[in-house]
């Protein structure tokens, strides 16, 4: 077992708890990070102030990741519409219902990309 193998062991243990397992795992992981920071001499108020000071950077990273994800969705929708309208006549091309759904999803993804 590697240095962080205990995380995998904890995850396997919590899988038996059902739907609450991911939230319990995340809460326990955050608790452990806080405990390690306190044992290393960090005051959690100082950590909170540092996170607050980095808020602009975290917001920029989150905005970029969200827009990039919406861009990927928009490209996939354009691909689905293009294949439905101009694709070869074979069994694996999406139908017009798929194209209509991709048009609706792409419409909302466009607003995610453009920020409008």
C-alpha positions in Angstrom: 0.0 0.0 0.0 1.4 3.4 -1.0 1.8 6.5 1.0 -1.9 7.5 0.4 -3.3 4.0 0.2 -5.3 4.7 3.3 -7.6 7.1 1.2 -8.5 4.1 -1.0 -9.1 1.9 2.0 -11.3 4.5 3.6 -13.3 4.9 0.3 -13.7 1.1 0.0 -15.0 1.0 3.6 -17.4 3.8 3.1 -18.8 2.3 -0.1 -20.9 -0.1 2.0 -22.7 2.9 3.5 -24.8 3.6 0.4 -25.6 7.0 -1.0 -24.2 8.9 1.9 -20.7 7.5 1.3 -19.3 10.3 -1.0 -20.5 13.0 1.4 -19.1 11.3 4.4 -15.8 10.6 2.7 -15.5 14.3 1.6 -16.4 15.5 5.2 -13.9 13.1 6.7 -11.2 14.2 4.3 -11.7 17.9 5.0 -11.7 17.1 8.7 -8.3 15.3 8.3 -6.8 18.2 6.3 -7.9 20.6 9.0 -6.5 18.4 11.7 -3.1 18.2 10.0 -3.0 21.9 9.5 -3.7 22.5 13.2 -1.1 19.9 14.2 1.4 21.7 12.0 0.8 24.9 13.8 -1.5 26.7 11.4 -4.4 28.6 12.8 -7.6 27.9 10.9 -8.4 31.7 10.9 -5.1 32.3 9.1 -6.0 29.6 6.6 -9.5 31.1 6.1 -8.0 34.6 5.5 -5.6 33.1 2.9 -8.4 31.4 1.1 -10.4 34.6 1.2 -7.4 36.5 -0.2 -7.2 34.0 -3.1 -10.9 34.3 -3.9 -10.3 36.2 -7.2 -7.9 33.5 -8.4 -10.3 30.7 -7.5 -13.2 32.6 -9.2 -11.1 33.0 -12.3 -10.1 29.3 -12.4 -13.7 28.2 -11.8 -15.1 30.5 -14.5 -12.5 29.2 -17.0 -13.3 25.6 -16.2 -17.0 26.2 -16.4 -16.7 28.0 -19.8 -14.4 25.3 -21.1 -16.9 22.6 -20.1 -19.7 24.5 -21.8 -17.5 24.8 -24.9 -17.0 21.1 -25.0 -20.7 20.5 -24.7 -21.3 23.1 -27.4 -18.9 21.3 -29.8 -20.5 17.9 -29.1 -23.9 19.4 -29.8 -22.7 20.9 -33.1 -21.2 17.5 -34.0 -24.5 15.8 -33.2 -26.5 18.3 -35.3 -24.0 18.1 -38.2 -24.1 14.3 -38.2 -27.9 14.2 -38.1 -28.3 16.7 -40.9 -25.3 15.9 -43.2 -24.1 12.5 -42.1 -24.1 9.5 -44.3 -27.2 7.4 -44.4 -26.2 4.6 -42.0 -27.6 3.1 -38.8 -25.1 4.9 -36.5 -26.0 8.5 -37.3 -28.1 10.4 -34.9 -31.7 11.1 -35.8 -33.6 14.4 -36.0 -34.8 14.0 -32.4 -31.2 13.8 -31.2 -30.5 16.9 -33.3 -33.4 18.8 -31.8 -32.2 17.9 -28.3 -28.7 18.9 -29.1 -30.0 22.2 -30.4 -31.7 22.9 -27.1 -28.7 21.8 -25.0 -26.3 23.8 -27.3 -28.5 26.9 -26.9 -27.9 26.8 -23.1 -24.2 25.9 -23.5 -23.7 28.9 -25.7 -24.9 31.2 -22.8 -22.4 29.4 -20.6 -19.6 30.0 -23.0 -20.5 33.6 -23.8 -21.3 34.6 -20.2 -24.6 36.1 -21.3 
